[in-house]
């Protein structure tokens, strides 16, 4: 597998207050492409970051319409993955990939 294909499965890490609190429980959140699945994500994350993944939860946010300033706006959907790492391991998101 080429490095290009490994990095195609992870778009970017989600850095919010909630995701920072989850990092205390060895969980990290990544935005992933719509066609990503758990098996490929597990393999790719273990190869890229050299950690052991114990569990992956995938959340699929659907597109929706929102009313903003009297106009209908379409908000794009996306897929995100919550990755649980083995105890004692972590991924430092501040250094970059």
Backbone torsions as a table, in degrees:
resi	resn	phi	psi	omega
1	UNK	NA	131.5	179.8
2	UNK	-78.1	156.6	178.1
3	UNK	-61.8	-33.3	-179.3
4	UNK	-60.7	-42.1	-179.3
5	UNK	-69.8	-32.0	178.7
6	UNK	-64.4	-44.5	-176.2
7	UNK	-78.4	-14.1	178.2
8	UNK	-70.1	-22.8	-177.1
9	UNK	-82.1	-13.2	179.0
10	UNK	-121.8	116.9	-179.6
11	UNK	-80.7	-57.6	176.4
12	UNK	-166.7	157.4	177.5
13	UNK	-78.0	147.4	177.4
14	UNK	-94.4	116.9	-178.9
15	UNK	-114.9	98.5	176.9
16	UNK	-131.7	177.8	178.8
17	UNK	-64.2	-40.7	-179.7
18	UNK	-66.5	-42.7	179.8
19	UNK	-69.2	-30.1	176.2
20	UNK	-68.0	-38.5	176.6
21	UNK	-66.6	-34.8	178.4
22	UNK	-69.4	-23.2	-179.1
23	UNK	-65.5	-21.6	175.7
24	UNK	-68.3	-22.9	179.0
25	UNK	-99.4	20.7	-178.5
26	UNK	62.0	36.6	177.8
27	UNK	-118.1	139.4	179.0
28	UNK	-131.9	141.8	-177.4
29	UNK	-111.0	130.3	176.2
30	UNK	-124.3	145.3	169.2
31	UNK	-85.8	131.7	-175.3
32	UNK	-127.3	161.7	178.1
33	UNK	-66.2	160.8	-177.1
34	UNK	-64.4	-25.7	-176.9
35	UNK	-93.1	5.4	-177.8
36	UNK	-71.8	146.4	175.6
37	UNK	-130.1	169.7	-171.8
38	UNK	-65.9	-41.8	-177.2
39	UNK	-61.6	-49.3	-179.2
40	UNK	-66.2	-39.6	179.1
41	UNK	-61.3	-43.7	-178.6
42	UNK	-61.4	-47.1	179.8
43	UNK	-61.1	-46.7	-176.3
44	UNK	-65.9	-43.5	-178.6
45	UNK	-67.2	-38.9	177.9
46	UNK	-65.5	-35.4	179.0
47	UNK	-74.6	-42.8	-175.4
48	UNK	-69.9	-52.0	-172.3
49	UNK	-96.4	-7.1	179.9
50	UNK	55.6	53.2	176.7
51	UNK	-129.1	169.2	176.5
52	UNK	-104.2	122.7	179.2
53	UNK	-93.8	128.6	179.2
54	UNK	-99.1	-31.5	-175.5
55	UNK	-154.4	147.5	175.8
56	UNK	-133.6	127.5	173.2
57	UNK	-113.3	131.1	179.5
58	UNK	-112.4	131.1	179.2
59	UNK	-116.8	127.3	-179.0
60	UNK	-108.3	109.0	178.3
61	UNK	-90.4	123.7	-176.9
62	UNK	-83.8	158.9	175.3
63	UNK	-68.5	146.8	-179.2
64	UNK	-146.7	160.4	176.5
65	UNK	-99.0	143.3	-178.6
66	UNK	-135.6	145.4	178.1
67	UNK	-97.3	114.1	-179.3
68	UNK	-126.8	117.9	-179.8
69	UNK	53.6	40.0	177.1
70	UNK	80.4	4.1	179.9
71	UNK	-117.8	145.1	174.9
72	UNK	-80.9	128.7	179.7
73	UNK	-123.6	135.4	178.0
74	UNK	-94.4	124.6	178.0
75	UNK	-100.3	123.4	-176.9
76	UNK	-66.9	145.9	175.9
77	UNK	-85.4	164.2	179.1
78	UNK	-155.5	172.5	179.5
79	UNK	-124.2	135.6	176.6
80	UNK	-131.1	151.9	-177.4
81	UNK	-121.6	130.4	174.0
82	UNK	-100.8	116.1	-173.9
83	UNK	-107.6	125.4	177.8
84	UNK	-100.4	126.3	-178.7
85	UNK	-98.8	163.1	177.0
86	UNK	-64.6	149.6	-178.7
87	UNK	-57.1	136.5	178.5
88	UNK	91.1	-11.4	179.8
89	UNK	-104.5	151.0	175.6
90	UNK	-153.1	165.4	177.3
91	UNK	-117.8	125.8	179.7
92	UNK	-87.0	105.7	-176.4
93	UNK	-80.4	-13.7	-177.4
94	UNK	-76.6	-22.6	-178.3
95	UNK	-81.8	-19.5	-177.5
96	UNK	88.7	174.0	-177.4
97	UNK	-97.1	NA	NA
